[in-house]
Amino acid sequence: MIAAGCDVGSLSAKAVILKDQAIIGKGVVRAGTNPMDSASKAMSIALADSGLSLESIERIVATGYGKEMIPFAHAVESEIVCHARGAFWNLPQARTVIDIGGQDAKAIRMDENGNVVRYLYNDKCASGTGRFLEVMADALDIKLDDMGQISSQSTEKLVISNQCVIFAETEVVSLVNEGRAVPDIIKALHTAMAGRVASMVLSIGAEEDIVMTGGGAKNSGLFAALSVSLKRPVHAMKNIDPQINGALGAALIASGMSRQ
């Protein structure tokens, strides 16, 4: 069976195509103001990657903020369920999922079958989300993708006391003006963000193994900081871009649907 999932978030749109539950195509694009256009672009890239046409896809499930506005989807599913399904498929031993997206963060606890037992969702505050680090990268005049590598060069422990993006940005600027090293500042940012996310994870009764997904999972410094805050290792997805996990979960759900 050929199935697909499409995840339209606040900052990016992702699509995954499965054939007999093996990934044969994927696409990621920056989300625009129109969820339908963003979904279409991501799906077009995934289709080109797979060498298939849209008509070849038997079932498509949509998820994310823009899920209700994807005309080619046959069904919709919650982000929580999709992220749990994708993470469990990739790492069956996983019992807790941390998903850090552009403008939200999720902590999900699963049972031994990958079913969602409990979750906590933060989309009201940028603290603990990718947006937090994006603002700080701009303040430091560095690339967001370089933050993990730069933080590994830290030699001095600093503390960012504010979790609010606005106040934390002011604090970062003050540290720069004091002559503090950028790697030390970034590591402090990772630590502050990890503390916020860890409190979410612990509040749902986190169980090992813990896996991190979403764009935040591409940041090695955040991985290290979360492992310290949680006092246990945080695992990466195996051989898969963590950013496509929601779309992967949606595609897996689609692949289990009956044909009509």
Short mmCIF file of the C-alpha atoms (twelve columns), coordinates in Angstrom:
data_MODEL
# 
_entry.id   MODEL 
# 
loop_
_atom_site.group_PDB 
_atom_site.id 
_atom_site.type_symbol 
_atom_site.label_atom_id 
_atom_site.label_alt_id 
_atom_site.label_comp_id 
_atom_site.label_asym_id 
_atom_site.label_seq_id 
_atom_site.Cartn_x 
_atom_site.Cartn_y 
_atom_site.Cartn_z 
_atom_site.pdbx_PDB_model_num 
ATOM 1   C CA . MET A 1   0.000   0.000  0.000  1 
ATOM 2   C CA . ILE A 2   1.161   3.531  -0.798 1 
ATOM 3   C CA . ALA A 3   0.205   6.105  1.822  1 
ATOM 4   C CA . ALA A 4   1.290   9.594  2.791  1 
ATOM 5   C CA . GLY A 5   1.258   12.041 5.650  1 
ATOM 6   C CA . CYS A 6   1.416   15.819 5.555  1 
ATOM 7   C CA . ASP A 7   2.259   17.959 8.582  1 
ATOM 8   C CA . VAL A 8   1.756   21.708 8.230  1 
ATOM 9   C CA . GLY A 9   3.235   23.572 11.159 1 
ATOM 10  C CA . SER A 10  3.692   27.233 11.944 1 
ATOM 11  C CA . LEU A 11  7.154   27.445 10.386 1 
ATOM 12  C CA . SER A 12  7.460   24.446 8.058  1 
ATOM 13  C CA . ALA A 13  5.425   21.938 6.093  1 
ATOM 14  C CA . LYS A 14  6.510   18.324 5.808  1 
ATOM 15  C CA . ALA A 15  5.326   15.377 3.728  1 
ATOM 16  C CA . VAL A 16  6.266   11.693 3.834  1 
ATOM 17  C CA . ILE A 17  5.302   8.917  1.419  1 
ATOM 18  C CA . LEU A 18  5.364   5.269  2.480  1 
ATOM 19  C CA . LYS A 19  5.192   2.100  0.432  1 
ATOM 20  C CA . ASP A 20  4.437   -0.927 2.584  1 
ATOM 21  C CA . GLN A 21  5.533   1.207  5.572  1 
ATOM 22  C CA . ALA A 22  8.958   2.029  4.105  1 
ATOM 23  C CA . ILE A 23  9.813   5.679  3.385  1 
ATOM 24  C CA . ILE A 24  10.139  6.261  -0.357 1 
ATOM 25  C CA . GLY A 25  9.725   10.046 -0.490 1 
ATOM 26  C CA . LYS A 26  9.853   13.088 1.751  1 
ATOM 27  C CA . GLY A 27  9.695   16.864 1.458  1 
ATOM 28  C CA . VAL A 28  10.222  19.839 3.777  1 
ATOM 29  C CA . VAL A 29  9.501   23.495 2.949  1 
ATOM 30  C CA . ARG A 30  9.247   26.749 4.845  1 
ATOM 31  C CA . ALA A 31  5.575   27.339 5.601  1 
ATOM 32  C CA . GLY A 32  3.941   30.372 4.057  1 
ATOM 33  C CA . THR A 33  0.768   32.189 5.017  1 
ATOM 34  C CA . ASN A 34  -1.433  29.703 3.130  1 
ATOM 35  C CA . PRO A 35  -1.394  26.183 4.649  1 
ATOM 36  C CA . MET A 36  -2.826  24.666 1.471  1 
ATOM 37  C CA . ASP A 37  0.011   26.050 -0.666 1 
ATOM 38  C CA . SER A 38  2.623   24.973 1.889  1 
ATOM 39  C CA . ALA A 39  1.203   21.451 2.005  1 
ATOM 40  C CA . SER A 40  1.108   21.243 -1.784 1 
ATOM 41  C CA . LYS A 41  4.753   22.312 -2.068 1 
ATOM 42  C CA . ALA A 42  5.922   19.797 0.528  1 
ATOM 43  C CA . MET A 43  3.912   17.021 -1.100 1 
ATOM 44  C CA . SER A 44  5.226   17.929 -4.564 1 
ATOM 45  C CA . ILE A 45  8.802   17.542 -3.297 1 
ATOM 46  C CA . ALA A 46  7.954   14.198 -1.681 1 
ATOM 47  C CA . LEU A 47  6.260   12.995 -4.859 1 
ATOM 48  C CA . ALA A 48  9.278   13.981 -6.959 1 
ATOM 49  C CA . ASP A 49  11.514  12.202 -4.457 1 
ATOM 50  C CA . SER A 50  9.437   9.023  -4.770 1 
ATOM 51  C CA . GLY A 51  8.857   9.239  -8.523 1 
ATOM 52  C CA . LEU A 52  5.094   8.970  -8.002 1 
ATOM 53  C CA . SER A 53  2.064   11.089 -8.824 1 
ATOM 54  C CA . LEU A 54  -0.523  12.270 -6.309 1 
ATOM 55  C CA . GLU A 55  -3.027  9.904  -7.891 1 
ATOM 56  C CA . SER A 56  -0.797  6.984  -6.873 1 
ATOM 57  C CA . ILE A 57  -1.292  7.717  -3.177 1 
ATOM 58  C CA . GLU A 58  -4.099  5.561  -1.775 1 
ATOM 59  C CA . ARG A 59  -4.573  7.314  1.562  1 
ATOM 60  C CA . ILE A 60  -3.305  10.646 2.935  1 
ATOM 61  C CA . VAL A 61  -3.587  11.841 6.531  1 
ATOM 62  C CA . ALA A 62  -2.974  15.477 7.477  1 
ATOM 63  C CA . THR A 63  -1.820  16.856 10.808 1 
ATOM 64  C CA . GLY A 64  -0.453  20.097 12.262 1 
ATOM 65  C CA . TYR A 65  -1.878  23.601 12.528 1 
ATOM 66  C CA . GLY A 66  -3.084  23.636 8.938  1 
ATOM 67  C CA . LYS A 67  -4.471  20.104 8.764  1 
ATOM 68  C CA . GLU A 68  -8.071  21.189 8.117  1 
ATOM 69  C CA . MET A 69  -7.039  23.165 5.029  1 
ATOM 70  C CA . ILE A 70  -5.307  20.392 3.044  1 
ATOM 71  C CA . PRO A 71  -7.734  19.480 0.245  1 
ATOM 72  C CA . PHE A 72  -5.957  16.314 -0.902 1 
ATOM 73  C CA . ALA A 73  -6.036  14.674 2.552  1 
ATOM 74  C CA . HIS A 74  -8.504  11.870 3.210  1 
ATOM 75  C CA . ALA A 75  -8.446  12.288 6.986  1 
ATOM 76  C CA . VAL A 76  -6.903  14.382 9.768  1 
ATOM 77  C CA . GLU A 77  -5.231  13.339 13.020 1 
ATOM 78  C CA . SER A 78  -3.863  15.153 16.063 1 
ATOM 79  C CA . GLU A 79  -0.197  16.108 16.215 1 
ATOM 80  C CA . ILE A 80  0.212   14.288 19.517 1 
ATOM 81  C CA . VAL A 81  -0.892  10.938 18.094 1 
ATOM 82  C CA . CYS A 82  1.171   11.409 14.928 1 
ATOM 83  C CA . HIS A 83  4.369   12.293 16.769 1 
ATOM 84  C CA . ALA A 84  3.936   9.329  19.097 1 
ATOM 85  C CA . ARG A 85  3.301   6.966  16.186 1 
ATOM 86  C CA . GLY A 86  6.324   8.148  14.210 1 
ATOM 87  C CA . ALA A 87  8.703   8.010  17.173 1 
ATOM 88  C CA . PHE A 88  7.506   4.548  18.259 1 
ATOM 89  C CA . TRP A 89  7.864   3.193  14.713 1 
ATOM 90  C CA . ASN A 90  11.435  4.456  14.553 1 
ATOM 91  C CA . LEU A 91  12.396  3.501  18.132 1 
ATOM 92  C CA . PRO A 92  10.026  0.835  19.527 1 
ATOM 93  C CA . GLN A 93  11.736  1.035  22.909 1 
ATOM 94  C CA . ALA A 94  10.765  4.708  23.265 1 
ATOM 95  C CA . ARG A 95  8.273   5.552  25.996 1 
ATOM 96  C CA . THR A 96  8.623   9.348  26.102 1 
ATOM 97  C CA . VAL A 97  8.735   11.776 23.177 1 
ATOM 98  C CA . ILE A 98  9.974   15.360 23.295 1 
ATOM 99  C CA . ASP A 99  8.968   17.292 20.208 1 
ATOM 100 C CA . ILE A 100 10.346  20.811 19.859 1 
ATOM 101 C CA . GLY A 101 8.814   22.641 16.941 1 
ATOM 102 C CA . GLY A 102 9.134   26.176 15.711 1 
ATOM 103 C CA . GLN A 103 6.449   27.629 17.960 1 
ATOM 104 C CA . ASP A 104 5.431   24.826 20.286 1 
ATOM 105 C CA . ALA A 105 6.798   22.022 22.421 1 
ATOM 106 C CA . LYS A 106 5.244   18.676 23.300 1 
ATOM 107 C CA . ALA A 107 6.001   16.056 25.918 1 
ATOM 108 C CA . ILE A 108 4.317   12.710 25.259 1 
ATOM 109 C CA . ARG A 109 4.317   9.506  27.306 1 
ATOM 110 C CA . MET A 110 3.469   6.225  25.572 1 
ATOM 111 C CA . ASP A 111 2.726   2.668  26.639 1 
ATOM 112 C CA . GLU A 112 4.474   -0.443 25.344 1 
ATOM 113 C CA . ASN A 113 2.275   -0.401 22.224 1 
ATOM 114 C CA . GLY A 114 3.005   3.203  21.314 1 
ATOM 115 C CA . ASN A 115 -0.371  4.497  22.488 1 
ATOM 116 C CA . VAL A 116 -0.472  7.956  24.063 1 
ATOM 117 C CA . VAL A 117 -0.928  7.719  27.823 1 
ATOM 118 C CA . ARG A 118 -0.367  11.342 28.795 1 
ATOM 119 C CA . TYR A 119 0.907   14.516 27.193 1 
ATOM 120 C CA . LEU A 120 1.593   18.184 27.792 1 
ATOM 121 C CA . TYR A 121 1.532   20.794 25.052 1 
ATOM 122 C CA . ASN A 122 2.943   24.314 25.119 1 
ATOM 123 C CA . ASP A 123 1.993   26.682 22.299 1 
ATOM 124 C CA . LYS A 124 1.251   29.784 24.372 1 
ATOM 125 C CA . CYS A 125 4.820   30.880 25.101 1 
ATOM 126 C CA . ALA A 126 7.901   30.843 22.874 1 
ATOM 127 C CA . SER A 127 10.060  29.705 25.775 1 
ATOM 128 C CA . GLY A 128 11.017  26.081 25.200 1 
ATOM 129 C CA . THR A 129 10.384  26.255 21.446 1 
ATOM 130 C CA . GLY A 130 12.486  26.702 18.338 1 
ATOM 131 C CA . ARG A 131 11.394  30.326 18.161 1 
ATOM 132 C CA . PHE A 132 13.277  30.996 21.411 1 
ATOM 133 C CA . LEU A 133 16.579  29.874 19.879 1 
ATOM 134 C CA . GLU A 134 15.811  31.577 16.567 1 
ATOM 135 C CA . VAL A 135 15.459  34.952 18.294 1 
ATOM 136 C CA . MET A 136 18.663  34.376 20.262 1 
ATOM 137 C CA . ALA A 137 20.584  33.387 17.128 1 
ATOM 138 C CA . ASP A 138 19.526  36.668 15.519 1 
ATOM 139 C CA . ALA A 139 20.585  38.580 18.632 1 
ATOM 140 C CA . LEU A 140 24.018  36.924 18.490 1 
ATOM 141 C CA . ASP A 141 24.248  37.343 14.690 1 
ATOM 142 C CA . ILE A 142 24.869  33.648 14.081 1 
ATOM 143 C CA . LYS A 143 23.070  30.936 12.135 1 
ATOM 144 C CA . LEU A 144 20.501  28.891 14.034 1 
ATOM 145 C CA . ASP A 145 21.940  25.671 12.611 1 
ATOM 146 C CA . ASP A 146 25.376  26.506 14.036 1 
ATOM 147 C CA . MET A 147 24.286  26.903 17.658 1 
ATOM 148 C CA . GLY A 148 24.898  23.309 18.673 1 
ATOM 149 C CA . GLN A 149 28.422  23.200 17.308 1 
ATOM 150 C CA . ILE A 150 29.342  26.606 18.744 1 
ATOM 151 C CA . SER A 151 28.039  25.716 22.208 1 
ATOM 152 C CA . SER A 152 30.400  22.723 22.317 1 
ATOM 153 C CA . GLN A 153 33.292  25.220 22.534 1 
ATOM 154 C CA . SER A 154 32.036  26.646 25.839 1 
ATOM 155 C CA . THR A 155 34.581  26.857 28.676 1 
ATOM 156 C CA . GLU A 156 32.747  28.934 31.283 1 
ATOM 157 C CA . LYS A 157 29.365  28.376 32.899 1 
ATOM 158 C CA . LEU A 158 26.900  31.232 32.546 1 
ATOM 159 C CA . VAL A 159 23.269  31.466 33.615 1 
ATOM 160 C CA . ILE A 160 20.352  32.924 31.670 1 
ATOM 161 C CA . SER A 161 17.802  33.692 34.370 1 
ATOM 162 C CA . ASN A 162 14.906  34.854 32.166 1 
ATOM 163 C CA . GLN A 163 12.748  32.363 30.279 1 
ATOM 164 C CA . CYS A 164 10.658  35.034 28.566 1 
ATOM 165 C CA . VAL A 165 12.013  35.588 25.050 1 
ATOM 166 C CA . ILE A 166 12.000  39.387 25.328 1 
ATOM 167 C CA . PHE A 167 13.807  39.529 28.657 1 
ATOM 168 C CA . ALA A 168 16.177  36.703 27.749 1 
ATOM 169 C CA . GLU A 169 17.160  38.551 24.565 1 
ATOM 170 C CA . THR A 170 17.951  41.634 26.647 1 
ATOM 171 C CA . GLU A 171 20.014  39.477 28.980 1 
ATOM 172 C CA . VAL A 172 21.941  38.012 26.040 1 
ATOM 173 C CA . VAL A 173 22.724  41.470 24.671 1 
ATOM 174 C CA . SER A 174 23.980  42.506 28.114 1 
ATOM 175 C CA . LEU A 175 26.259  39.457 28.281 1 
ATOM 176 C CA . VAL A 176 27.668  40.266 24.840 1 
ATOM 177 C CA . ASN A 177 28.338  43.856 25.921 1 
ATOM 178 C CA . GLU A 178 30.131  42.520 28.984 1 
ATOM 179 C CA . GLY A 179 32.485  40.637 26.697 1 
ATOM 180 C CA . ARG A 180 31.211  37.174 27.524 1 
ATOM 181 C CA . ALA A 181 32.137  34.484 25.003 1 
ATOM 182 C CA . VAL A 182 29.418  33.534 22.518 1 
ATOM 183 C CA . PRO A 183 29.844  29.749 23.082 1 
ATOM 184 C CA . ASP A 184 29.260  30.277 26.804 1 
ATOM 185 C CA . ILE A 185 26.152  32.353 26.134 1 
ATOM 186 C CA . ILE A 186 24.721  29.748 23.758 1 
ATOM 187 C CA . LYS A 187 25.336  26.916 26.194 1 
ATOM 188 C CA . ALA A 188 23.552  28.948 28.866 1 
ATOM 189 C CA . LEU A 189 20.612  29.422 26.477 1 
ATOM 190 C CA . HIS A 190 20.461  25.689 25.832 1 
ATOM 191 C CA . THR A 191 20.502  25.035 29.564 1 
ATOM 192 C CA . ALA A 192 17.701  27.537 30.198 1 
ATOM 193 C CA . MET A 193 15.576  26.076 27.401 1 
ATOM 194 C CA . ALA A 194 16.269  22.513 28.524 1 
ATOM 195 C CA . GLY A 195 15.108  23.368 32.035 1 
ATOM 196 C CA . ARG A 196 11.776  24.592 30.704 1 
ATOM 197 C CA . VAL A 197 11.271  21.518 28.511 1 
ATOM 198 C CA . ALA A 198 12.454  19.105 31.210 1 
ATOM 199 C CA . SER A 199 9.829   20.435 33.634 1 
ATOM 200 C CA . MET A 200 7.150   19.545 31.062 1 
ATOM 201 C CA . VAL A 201 8.588   16.082 30.561 1 
ATOM 202 C CA . LEU A 202 8.875   15.324 34.270 1 
ATOM 203 C CA . SER A 203 5.338   16.560 34.938 1 
ATOM 204 C CA . ILE A 204 3.873   13.795 32.748 1 
ATOM 205 C CA . GLY A 205 5.877   11.109 34.540 1 
ATOM 206 C CA . ALA A 206 8.605   10.568 31.966 1 
ATOM 207 C CA . GLU A 207 9.681   7.004  31.328 1 
ATOM 208 C CA . GLU A 208 12.773  5.789  29.530 1 
ATOM 209 C CA . ASP A 209 13.667  5.632  26.724 1 
ATOM 210 C CA . ILE A 210 13.308  9.304  25.809 1 
ATOM 211 C CA . VAL A 211 13.521  10.383 22.169 1 
ATOM 212 C CA . MET A 212 13.591  13.949 20.832 1 
ATOM 213 C CA . THR A 213 11.971  14.900 17.536 1 
ATOM 214 C CA . GLY A 214 11.211  18.110 15.656 1 
ATOM 215 C CA . GLY A 215 13.604  20.764 14.389 1 
ATOM 216 C CA . GLY A 216 15.080  21.183 17.868 1 
ATOM 217 C CA . ALA A 217 16.429  17.645 17.667 1 
ATOM 218 C CA . LYS A 218 18.995  18.846 15.110 1 
ATOM 219 C CA . ASN A 219 20.716  20.901 17.822 1 
ATOM 220 C CA . SER A 220 23.421  18.829 19.543 1 
ATOM 221 C CA . GLY A 221 23.803  21.404 22.306 1 
ATOM 222 C CA . LEU A 222 20.130  21.155 23.203 1 
ATOM 223 C CA . PHE A 223 20.419  17.355 23.270 1 
ATOM 224 C CA . ALA A 224 23.287  17.585 25.755 1 
ATOM 225 C CA . ALA A 225 21.489  20.141 27.927 1 
ATOM 226 C CA . LEU A 226 18.292  18.074 28.050 1 
ATOM 227 C CA . SER A 227 20.198  14.957 29.030 1 
ATOM 228 C CA . VAL A 228 21.723  16.897 31.934 1 
ATOM 229 C CA . SER A 229 18.404  18.446 33.010 1 
ATOM 230 C CA . LEU A 230 16.582  15.107 32.878 1 
ATOM 231 C CA . LYS A 231 19.538  13.183 34.370 1 
ATOM 232 C CA . ARG A 232 19.130  10.488 31.748 1 
ATOM 233 C CA . PRO A 233 20.074  10.153 28.074 1 
ATOM 234 C CA . VAL A 234 17.892  11.615 25.356 1 
ATOM 235 C CA . HIS A 235 17.980  9.603  22.135 1 
ATOM 236 C CA . ALA A 236 17.931  10.728 18.516 1 
ATOM 237 C CA . MET A 237 15.779  9.129  15.834 1 
ATOM 238 C CA . LYS A 238 17.619  6.530  13.772 1 
ATOM 239 C CA . ASN A 239 18.444  7.397  10.156 1 
ATOM 240 C CA . ILE A 240 15.522  9.826  9.842  1 
ATOM 241 C CA . ASP A 241 15.308  13.613 9.767  1 
ATOM 242 C CA . PRO A 242 13.570  14.334 13.116 1 
ATOM 243 C CA . GLN A 243 11.723  17.246 11.543 1 
ATOM 244 C CA . ILE A 244 9.533   14.888 9.460  1 
ATOM 245 C CA . ASN A 245 8.370   12.799 12.430 1 
ATOM 246 C CA . GLY A 246 4.837   14.237 12.528 1 
ATOM 247 C CA . ALA A 247 4.342   13.620 8.806  1 
ATOM 248 C CA . LEU A 248 5.800   10.133 9.224  1 
ATOM 249 C CA . GLY A 249 3.316   9.338  11.966 1 
ATOM 250 C CA . ALA A 250 0.466   10.649 9.815  1 
ATOM 251 C CA . ALA A 251 1.636   8.455  6.917  1 
ATOM 252 C CA . LEU A 252 1.798   5.395  9.191  1 
ATOM 253 C CA . ILE A 253 -1.768  6.067  10.311 1 
ATOM 254 C CA . ALA A 254 -2.804  6.435  6.666  1 
ATOM 255 C CA . SER A 255 -1.146  3.135  5.786  1 
ATOM 256 C CA . GLY A 256 -3.297  1.386  8.380  1 
ATOM 257 C CA . MET A 257 -6.565  2.726  6.995  1 
ATOM 258 C CA . SER A 258 -8.845  0.526  4.944  1 
ATOM 259 C CA . ARG A 259 -9.110  1.243  1.234  1 
ATOM 260 C CA . GLN A 260 -12.326 2.775  -0.024 1 
# 
